[in-house]
Amino acid sequence: MLTGAMSGVPVQTLARQTGRSVKTLYGQRYSGLRRLGVRRLPALLTEVPARDEG
């Protein structure tokens, strides 16, 4: 889910492709971001790579 979201694929498109509901995918994205310690998707692009380097 996060990979698709990071590549810019709309959640509605991912839902159609995977056969899951939009609500489920938003929940999965939220859960994945929380596990990584980020609150918003754009922060994932800047904060997580910086953690891996340090």
PQR file of N, CA, C, O and H, with PARSE charges and radii, in Angstrom:
ATOM      1  N   MET A   1       0.818  -1.198   0.000 -0.4000 1.5000
ATOM      2  CA  MET A   1       0.000   0.000   0.000 -0.0000 2.0000
ATOM      3  C   MET A   1       0.857   1.255   0.000  0.5500 1.7000
ATOM      4  O   MET A   1       0.610   2.170  -0.785 -0.5500 1.4000
ATOM      5  N   LEU A   2       1.850   1.312   0.858 -0.4000 1.5000
ATOM      6  CA  LEU A   2       2.682   2.514   0.922 -0.0000 2.0000
ATOM      7  C   LEU A   2       3.463   2.721  -0.364  0.5500 1.7000
ATOM      8  O   LEU A   2       3.676   3.856  -0.791 -0.5500 1.4000
ATOM      9  H   LEU A   2       2.050   0.569   1.496  0.4000 1.0000
ATOM     10  N   THR A   3       3.888   1.635  -0.976 -0.4000 1.5000
ATOM     11  CA  THR A   3       4.625   1.755  -2.234 -0.0000 2.0000
ATOM     12  C   THR A   3       3.757   2.401  -3.298  0.5500 1.7000
ATOM     13  O   THR A   3       4.212   3.291  -4.017 -0.5500 1.4000
ATOM     14  H   THR A   3       3.716   0.713  -0.629  0.4000 1.0000
ATOM     15  N   GLY A   4       2.521   1.965  -3.403 -0.4000 1.5000
ATOM     16  CA  GLY A   4       1.604   2.552  -4.378 -0.0000 2.0000
ATOM     17  C   GLY A   4       1.306   4.001  -4.078  0.5500 1.7000
ATOM     18  O   GLY A   4       1.248   4.830  -4.986 -0.5500 1.4000
ATOM     19  H   GLY A   4       2.151   1.243  -2.819  0.4000 1.0000
ATOM     20  N   ALA A   5       1.119   4.310  -2.819 -0.4000 1.5000
ATOM     21  CA  ALA A   5       0.829   5.689  -2.431 -0.0000 2.0000
ATOM     22  C   ALA A   5       2.024   6.597  -2.701  0.5500 1.7000
ATOM     23  O   ALA A   5       1.857   7.736  -3.136 -0.5500 1.4000
ATOM     24  H   ALA A   5       1.167   3.636  -2.081  0.4000 1.0000
ATOM     25  N   MET A   6       3.226   6.092  -2.442 -0.4000 1.5000
ATOM     26  CA  MET A   6       4.427   6.892  -2.670 -0.0000 2.0000
ATOM     27  C   MET A   6       4.671   7.129  -4.153  0.5500 1.7000
ATOM     28  O   MET A   6       5.266   8.140  -4.528 -0.5500 1.4000
ATOM     29  H   MET A   6       3.361   5.167  -2.088  0.4000 1.0000
ATOM     30  N   SER A   7       4.223   6.215  -4.996 -0.4000 1.5000
ATOM     31  CA  SER A   7       4.429   6.387  -6.430 -0.0000 2.0000
ATOM     32  C   SER A   7       3.368   7.289  -7.048  0.5500 1.7000
ATOM     33  O   SER A   7       3.413   7.568  -8.246 -0.5500 1.4000
ATOM     34  H   SER A   7       3.740   5.394  -4.691  0.4000 1.0000
ATOM     35  N   GLY A   8       2.420   7.745  -6.245 -0.4000 1.5000
ATOM     36  CA  GLY A   8       1.428   8.688  -6.729 -0.0000 2.0000
ATOM     37  C   GLY A   8       0.146   8.069  -7.255  0.5500 1.7000
ATOM     38  O   GLY A   8      -0.680   8.769  -7.841 -0.5500 1.4000
ATOM     39  H   GLY A   8       2.383   7.518  -5.272  0.4000 1.0000
ATOM     40  N   VAL A   9      -0.034   6.787  -7.059 -0.4000 1.5000
ATOM     41  CA  VAL A   9      -1.255   6.121  -7.510 -0.0000 2.0000
ATOM     42  C   VAL A   9      -2.385   6.486  -6.555  0.5500 1.7000
ATOM     43  O   VAL A   9      -2.246   6.308  -5.345 -0.5500 1.4000
ATOM     44  H   VAL A   9       0.636   6.218  -6.583  0.4000 1.0000
ATOM     45  N   PRO A  10      -3.501   6.994  -7.075 -0.5600 1.5000
ATOM     46  CA  PRO A  10      -4.628   7.342  -6.193  0.2800 2.0000
ATOM     47  C   PRO A  10      -5.164   6.126  -5.442  0.5500 1.7000
ATOM     48  O   PRO A  10      -5.141   5.009  -5.959 -0.5500 1.4000
ATOM     49  N   VAL A  11      -5.639   6.347  -4.235 -0.4000 1.5000
ATOM     50  CA  VAL A  11      -6.162   5.267  -3.401 -0.0000 2.0000
ATOM     51  C   VAL A  11      -7.332   4.577  -4.088  0.5500 1.7000
ATOM     52  O   VAL A  11      -7.484   3.361  -3.977 -0.5500 1.4000
ATOM     53  H   VAL A  11      -5.658   7.254  -3.815  0.4000 1.0000
ATOM     54  N   GLN A  12      -8.156   5.333  -4.792 -0.4000 1.5000
ATOM     55  CA  GLN A  12      -9.295   4.746  -5.483 -0.0000 2.0000
ATOM     56  C   GLN A  12      -8.831   3.745  -6.546  0.5500 1.7000
ATOM     57  O   GLN A  12      -9.451   2.697  -6.730 -0.5500 1.4000
ATOM     58  H   GLN A  12      -8.034   6.321  -4.883  0.4000 1.0000
ATOM     59  N   THR A  13      -7.753   4.067  -7.233 -0.4000 1.5000
ATOM     60  CA  THR A  13      -7.207   3.163  -8.244 -0.0000 2.0000
ATOM     61  C   THR A  13      -6.641   1.910  -7.594  0.5500 1.7000
ATOM     62  O   THR A  13      -6.863   0.801  -8.078 -0.5500 1.4000
ATOM     63  H   THR A  13      -7.249   4.917  -7.083  0.4000 1.0000
ATOM     64  N   LEU A  14      -5.909   2.086  -6.497 -0.4000 1.5000
ATOM     65  CA  LEU A  14      -5.369   0.935  -5.774 -0.0000 2.0000
ATOM     66  C   LEU A  14      -6.494   0.034  -5.267  0.5500 1.7000
ATOM     67  O   LEU A  14      -6.370  -1.191  -5.281 -0.5500 1.4000
ATOM     68  H   LEU A  14      -5.728   2.988  -6.104  0.4000 1.0000
ATOM     69  N   ALA A  15      -7.586   0.641  -4.822 -0.4000 1.5000
ATOM     70  CA  ALA A  15      -8.719  -0.127  -4.323 -0.0000 2.0000
ATOM     71  C   ALA A  15      -9.308  -0.988  -5.439  0.5500 1.7000
ATOM     72  O   ALA A  15      -9.612  -2.161  -5.223 -0.5500 1.4000
ATOM     73  H   ALA A  15      -7.687   1.636  -4.810  0.4000 1.0000
ATOM     74  N   ARG A  16      -9.468  -0.418  -6.616 -0.4000 1.5000
ATOM     75  CA  ARG A  16      -9.993  -1.188  -7.752 -0.0000 2.0000
ATOM     76  C   ARG A  16      -9.040  -2.318  -8.138  0.5500 1.7000
ATOM     77  O   ARG A  16      -9.475  -3.431  -8.433 -0.5500 1.4000
ATOM     78  H   ARG A  16      -9.222   0.536  -6.791  0.4000 1.0000
ATOM     79  N   GLN A  17      -7.749  -2.027  -8.135 -0.4000 1.5000
ATOM     80  CA  GLN A  17      -6.753  -3.023  -8.546 -0.0000 2.0000
ATOM     81  C   GLN A  17      -6.644  -4.178  -7.560  0.5500 1.7000
ATOM     82  O   GLN A  17      -6.427  -5.322  -7.961 -0.5500 1.4000
ATOM     83  H   GLN A  17      -7.396  -1.123  -7.895  0.4000 1.0000
ATOM     84  N   THR A  18      -6.794  -3.884  -6.279 -0.4000 1.5000
ATOM     85  CA  THR A  18      -6.613  -4.915  -5.257 -0.0000 2.0000
ATOM     86  C   THR A  18      -7.915  -5.563  -4.807  0.5500 1.7000
ATOM     87  O   THR A  18      -7.894  -6.609  -4.158 -0.5500 1.4000
ATOM     88  H   THR A  18      -6.971  -2.955  -5.954  0.4000 1.0000
ATOM     89  N   GLY A  19      -9.049  -4.953  -5.146 -0.4000 1.5000
ATOM     90  CA  GLY A  19     -10.332  -5.496  -4.721 -0.0000 2.0000
ATOM     91  C   GLY A  19     -10.655  -5.186  -3.271  0.5500 1.7000
ATOM     92  O   GLY A  19     -11.515  -5.833  -2.674 -0.5500 1.4000
ATOM     93  H   GLY A  19      -9.066  -4.104  -5.674  0.4000 1.0000
ATOM     94  N   ARG A  20      -9.974  -4.204  -2.700 -0.4000 1.5000
ATOM     95  CA  ARG A  20     -10.230  -3.789  -1.326 -0.0000 2.0000
ATOM     96  C   ARG A  20     -10.971  -2.459  -1.331  0.5500 1.7000
ATOM     97  O   ARG A  20     -11.020  -1.760  -2.343 -0.5500 1.4000
ATOM     98  H   ARG A  20      -9.275  -3.679  -3.185  0.4000 1.0000
ATOM     99  N   SER A  21     -11.546  -2.125  -0.183 -0.4000 1.5000
ATOM    100  CA  SER A  21     -12.261  -0.855  -0.097 -0.0000 2.0000
ATOM    101  C   SER A  21     -11.283   0.292   0.132  0.5500 1.7000
ATOM    102  O   SER A  21     -10.178   0.101   0.641 -0.5500 1.4000
ATOM    103  H   SER A  21     -11.506  -2.693   0.639  0.4000 1.0000
ATOM    104  N   VAL A  22     -11.718   1.481  -0.256 -0.4000 1.5000
ATOM    105  CA  VAL A  22     -10.908   2.680  -0.060 -0.0000 2.0000
ATOM    106  C   VAL A  22     -10.640   2.878   1.428  0.5500 1.7000
ATOM    107  O   VAL A  22      -9.530   3.232   1.823 -0.5500 1.4000
ATOM    108  H   VAL A  22     -12.615   1.635  -0.670  0.4000 1.0000
ATOM    109  N   LYS A  23     -11.655   2.650   2.244 -0.4000 1.5000
ATOM    110  CA  LYS A  23     -11.509   2.816   3.688 -0.0000 2.0000
ATOM    111  C   LYS A  23     -10.441   1.866   4.243  0.5500 1.7000
ATOM    112  O   LYS A  23      -9.642   2.263   5.092 -0.5500 1.4000
ATOM    113  H   LYS A  23     -12.558   2.363   1.923  0.4000 1.0000
ATOM    114  N   THR A  24     -10.424   0.635   3.776 -0.4000 1.5000
ATOM    115  CA  THR A  24      -9.423  -0.333   4.220 -0.0000 2.0000
ATOM    116  C   THR A  24      -8.023   0.127   3.846  0.5500 1.7000
ATOM    117  O   THR A  24      -7.103   0.041   4.659 -0.5500 1.4000
ATOM    118  H   THR A  24     -11.072   0.312   3.087  0.4000 1.0000
ATOM    119  N   LEU A  25      -7.856   0.614   2.626 -0.4000 1.5000
ATOM    120  CA  LEU A  25      -6.539   1.054   2.181 -0.0000 2.0000
ATOM    121  C   LEU A  25      -6.058   2.276   2.949  0.5500 1.7000
ATOM    122  O   LEU A  25      -4.875   2.377   3.273 -0.5500 1.4000
ATOM    123  H   LEU A  25      -8.604   0.685   1.965  0.4000 1.0000
ATOM    124  N   TYR A  26      -6.957   3.199   3.242 -0.4000 1.5000
ATOM    125  CA  TYR A  26      -6.558   4.347   4.064 -0.0000 2.0000
ATOM    126  C   TYR A  26      -6.129   3.881   5.456  0.5500 1.7000
ATOM    127  O   TYR A  26      -5.163   4.400   6.017 -0.5500 1.4000
ATOM    128  H   TYR A  26      -7.918   3.117   2.979  0.4000 1.0000
ATOM    129  N   GLY A  27      -6.843   2.907   6.010 -0.4000 1.5000
ATOM    130  CA  GLY A  27      -6.472   2.369   7.314 -0.0000 2.0000
ATOM    131  C   GLY A  27      -5.121   1.690   7.281  0.5500 1.7000
ATOM    132  O   GLY A  27      -4.327   1.838   8.211 -0.5500 1.4000
ATOM    133  H   GLY A  27      -7.627   2.485   5.555  0.4000 1.0000
ATOM    134  N   GLN A  28      -4.849   0.943   6.214 -0.4000 1.5000
ATOM    135  CA  GLN A  28      -3.559   0.280   6.084 -0.0000 2.0000
ATOM    136  C   GLN A  28      -2.433   1.294   5.926  0.5500 1.7000
ATOM    137  O   GLN A  28      -1.346   1.118   6.477 -0.5500 1.4000
ATOM    138  H   GLN A  28      -5.493   0.824   5.459  0.4000 1.0000
ATOM    139  N   ARG A  29      -2.696   2.347   5.176 -0.4000 1.5000
ATOM    140  CA  ARG A  29      -1.677   3.382   5.007 -0.0000 2.0000
ATOM    141  C   ARG A  29      -1.384   4.050   6.343  0.5500 1.7000
ATOM    142  O   ARG A  29      -0.223   4.262   6.694 -0.5500 1.4000
ATOM    143  H   ARG A  29      -3.579   2.490   4.728  0.4000 1.0000
ATOM    144  N   TYR A  30      -2.433   4.379   7.087 -0.4000 1.5000
ATOM    145  CA  TYR A  30      -2.272   5.003   8.392 -0.0000 2.0000
ATOM    146  C   TYR A  30      -1.462   4.098   9.323  0.5500 1.7000
ATOM    147  O   TYR A  30      -0.558   4.563  10.018 -0.5500 1.4000
ATOM    148  H   TYR A  30      -3.375   4.207   6.802  0.4000 1.0000
ATOM    149  N   SER A  31      -1.789   2.817   9.332 -0.4000 1.5000
ATOM    150  CA  SER A  31      -1.094   1.867  10.190 -0.0000 2.0000
ATOM    151  C   SER A  31       0.378   1.749   9.799  0.5500 1.7000
ATOM    152  O   SER A  31       1.253   1.712  10.665 -0.5500 1.4000
ATOM    153  H   SER A  31      -2.523   2.440   8.767  0.4000 1.0000
ATOM    154  N   GLY A  32       0.647   1.690   8.509 -0.4000 1.5000
ATOM    155  CA  GLY A  32       2.024   1.598   8.046 -0.0000 2.0000
ATOM    156  C   GLY A  32       2.845   2.820   8.402  0.5500 1.7000
ATOM    157  O   GLY A  32       4.003   2.708   8.805 -0.5500 1.4000
ATOM    158  H   GLY A  32      -0.064   1.720   7.806  0.4000 1.0000
ATOM    159  N   LEU A  33       2.241   3.986   8.253 -0.4000 1.5000
ATOM    160  CA  LEU A  33       2.947   5.226   8.600 -0.0000 2.0000
ATOM    161  C   LEU A  33       3.238   5.289  10.090  0.5500 1.7000
ATOM    162  O   LEU A  33       4.317   5.716  10.498 -0.5500 1.4000
ATOM    163  H   LEU A  33       1.301   4.078   7.925  0.4000 1.0000
ATOM    164  N   ARG A  34       2.272   4.862  10.906 -0.4000 1.5000
ATOM    165  CA  ARG A  34       2.478   4.858  12.363 -0.0000 2.0000
ATOM    166  C   ARG A  34       3.618   3.944  12.753  0.5500 1.7000
ATOM    167  O   ARG A  34       4.418   4.284  13.625 -0.5500 1.4000
ATOM    168  H   ARG A  34       1.395   4.516  10.574  0.4000 1.0000
ATOM    169  N   ARG A  35       3.701   2.782  12.116 -0.4000 1.5000
ATOM    170  CA  ARG A  35       4.781   1.839  12.428 -0.0000 2.0000
ATOM    171  C   ARG A  35       6.143   2.421  12.090  0.5500 1.7000
ATOM    172  O   ARG A  35       7.142   2.108  12.738 -0.5500 1.4000
ATOM    173  H   ARG A  35       3.051   2.506  11.408  0.4000 1.0000
ATOM    174  N   LEU A  36       6.175   3.270  11.070 -0.4000 1.5000
ATOM    175  CA  LEU A  36       7.432   3.903  10.688 -0.0000 2.0000
ATOM    176  C   LEU A  36       7.712   5.167  11.497  0.5500 1.7000
ATOM    177  O   LEU A  36       8.789   5.754  11.397 -0.5500 1.4000
ATOM    178  H   LEU A  36       5.363   3.524  10.543  0.4000 1.0000
ATOM    179  N   GLY A  37       6.735   5.577  12.297 -0.4000 1.5000
ATOM    180  CA  GLY A  37       6.914   6.749  13.143 -0.0000 2.0000
ATOM    181  C   GLY A  37       6.701   8.067  12.427  0.5500 1.7000
ATOM    182  O   GLY A  37       7.250   9.091  12.834 -0.5500 1.4000
ATOM    183  H   GLY A  37       5.860   5.100  12.379  0.4000 1.0000
ATOM    184  N   VAL A  38       5.908   8.052  11.362 -0.4000 1.5000
ATOM    185  CA  VAL A  38       5.612   9.275  10.614 -0.0000 2.0000
ATOM    186  C   VAL A  38       4.108   9.519  10.640  0.5500 1.7000
ATOM    187  O   VAL A  38       3.311   8.585  10.727 -0.5500 1.4000
ATOM    188  H   VAL A  38       5.462   7.221  11.031  0.4000 1.0000
ATOM    189  N   ARG A  39       3.741  10.788  10.564 -0.4000 1.5000
ATOM    190  CA  ARG A  39       2.319  11.122  10.623 -0.0000 2.0000
ATOM    191  C   ARG A  39       1.685  11.310   9.252  0.5500 1.7000
ATOM    192  O   ARG A  39       0.507  11.010   9.060 -0.5500 1.4000
ATOM    193  H   ARG A  39       4.389  11.547  10.493  0.4000 1.0000
ATOM    194  N   ARG A  40       2.472  11.807   8.299 -0.4000 1.5000
ATOM    195  CA  ARG A  40       1.909  12.081   6.975 -0.0000 2.0000
ATOM    196  C   ARG A  40       2.791  11.476   5.891  0.5500 1.7000
ATOM    197  O   ARG A  40       3.994  11.298   6.080 -0.5500 1.4000
ATOM    198  H   ARG A  40       3.429  12.050   8.455  0.4000 1.0000
ATOM    199  N   LEU A  41       2.186  11.169   4.770 -0.4000 1.5000
ATOM    200  CA  LEU A  41       2.894  10.528   3.673 -0.0000 2.0000
ATOM    201  C   LEU A  41       4.083  11.339   3.156  0.5500 1.7000
ATOM    202  O   LEU A  41       5.129  10.742   2.904 -0.5500 1.4000
ATOM    203  H   LEU A  41       1.208  11.314   4.617  0.4000 1.0000
ATOM    204  N   PRO A  42       3.992  12.663   2.982 -0.5600 1.5000
ATOM    205  CA  PRO A  42       5.171  13.402   2.511  0.2800 2.0000
ATOM    206  C   PRO A  42       6.360  13.295   3.463  0.5500 1.7000
ATOM    207  O   PRO A  42       7.509  13.319   3.023 -0.5500 1.4000
ATOM    208  N   ALA A  43       6.094  13.178   4.751 -0.4000 1.5000
ATOM    209  CA  ALA A  43       7.175  13.045   5.717 -0.0000 2.0000
ATOM    210  C   ALA A  43       7.925  11.730   5.522  0.5500 1.7000
ATOM    211  O   ALA A  43       9.106  11.627   5.856 -0.5500 1.4000
ATOM    212  H   ALA A  43       5.161  13.158   5.108  0.4000 1.0000
ATOM    213  N   LEU A  44       7.248  10.743   4.989 -0.4000 1.5000
ATOM    214  CA  LEU A  44       7.885   9.457   4.738 -0.0000 2.0000
ATOM    215  C   LEU A  44       9.035   9.603   3.751  0.5500 1.7000
ATOM    216  O   LEU A  44      10.045   8.909   3.861 -0.5500 1.4000
ATOM    217  H   LEU A  44       6.290  10.826   4.717  0.4000 1.0000
ATOM    218  N   LEU A  45       8.883  10.494   2.801 -0.4000 1.5000
ATOM    219  CA  LEU A  45       9.911  10.687   1.778 -0.0000 2.0000
ATOM    220  C   LEU A  45      11.134  11.414   2.316  0.5500 1.7000
ATOM    221  O   LEU A  45      12.233  11.248   1.787 -0.5500 1.4000
ATOM    222  H   LEU A  45       8.062  11.058   2.712  0.4000 1.0000
ATOM    223  N   THR A  46      10.958  12.220   3.365 -0.4000 1.5000
ATOM    224  CA  THR A  46      12.081  13.001   3.881 -0.0000 2.0000
ATOM    225  C   THR A  46      12.655  12.448   5.179  0.5500 1.7000
ATOM    226  O   THR A  46      13.873  12.450   5.355 -0.5500 1.4000
ATOM    227  H   THR A  46      10.066  12.355   3.795  0.4000 1.0000
ATOM    228  N   GLU A  47      11.818  11.979   6.082 -0.4000 1.5000
ATOM    229  CA  GLU A  47      12.286  11.556   7.405 -0.0000 2.0000
ATOM    230  C   GLU A  47      12.895  10.174   7.424  0.5500 1.7000
ATOM    231  O   GLU A  47      13.957   9.983   8.017 -0.5500 1.4000
ATOM    232  H   GLU A  47      10.828  11.977   5.939  0.4000 1.0000
ATOM    233  N   VAL A  48      12.267   9.216   6.804 -0.4000 1.5000
ATOM    234  CA  VAL A  48      12.725   7.828   6.887 -0.0000 2.0000
ATOM    235  C   VAL A  48      14.071   7.631   6.192  0.5500 1.7000
ATOM    236  O   VAL A  48      14.943   6.982   6.771 -0.5500 1.4000
ATOM    237  H   VAL A  48      11.404   9.370   6.323  0.4000 1.0000
ATOM    238  N   PRO A  49      14.292   8.160   4.968 -0.5600 1.5000
ATOM    239  CA  PRO A  49      15.624   7.994   4.377  0.2800 2.0000
ATOM    240  C   PRO A  49      16.726   8.639   5.231  0.5500 1.7000
ATOM    241  O   PRO A  49      17.841   8.120   5.291 -0.5500 1.4000
ATOM    242  N   ALA A  50      16.426   9.752   5.884 -0.4000 1.5000
ATOM    243  CA  ALA A  50      17.409  10.421   6.729 -0.0000 2.0000
ATOM    244  C   ALA A  50      17.771   9.555   7.931  0.5500 1.7000
ATOM    245  O   ALA A  50      18.921   9.568   8.371 -0.5500 1.4000
ATOM    246  H   ALA A  50      15.521  10.173   5.836  0.4000 1.0000
ATOM    247  N   ARG A  51      16.822   8.811   8.464 -0.4000 1.5000
ATOM    248  CA  ARG A  51      17.079   7.919   9.596 -0.0000 2.0000
ATOM    249  C   ARG A  51      18.003   6.776   9.179  0.5500 1.7000
ATOM    250  O   ARG A  51      18.874   6.367   9.946 -0.5500 1.4000
ATOM    251  H   ARG A  51      15.888   8.800   8.106  0.4000 1.0000
ATOM    252  N   ASP A  52      17.813   6.264   7.970 -0.4000 1.5000
ATOM    253  CA  ASP A  52      18.620   5.129   7.506 -0.0000 2.0000
ATOM    254  C   ASP A  52      20.075   5.520   7.302  0.5500 1.7000
ATOM    255  O   ASP A  52      20.963   4.683   7.466 -0.5500 1.4000
ATOM    256  H   ASP A  52      17.106   6.596   7.347  0.4000 1.0000
ATOM    257  N   GLU A  53      20.338   6.769   6.948 -0.4000 1.5000
ATOM    258  CA  GLU A  53      21.706   7.222   6.703 -0.0000 2.0000
ATOM    259  C   GLU A  53      22.471   7.455   7.992  0.5500 1.7000
ATOM    260  O   GLU A  53      23.685   7.257   8.053 -0.5500 1.4000
ATOM    261  H   GLU A  53      19.617   7.448   6.814  0.4000 1.0000
ATOM    262  N   GLY A  54      21.734   7.885   9.041 -0.4000 1.5000
ATOM    263  CA  GLY A  54      22.380   8.286  10.281 -0.0000 2.0000
ATOM    264  C   GLY A  54      22.680   7.146  11.154  0.5500 1.7000
ATOM    265  O   GLY A  54      23.227   7.329  12.241 -0.5500 1.4000
ATOM    266  H   GLY A  54      20.748   8.046   8.991  0.4000 1.0000
TER
END
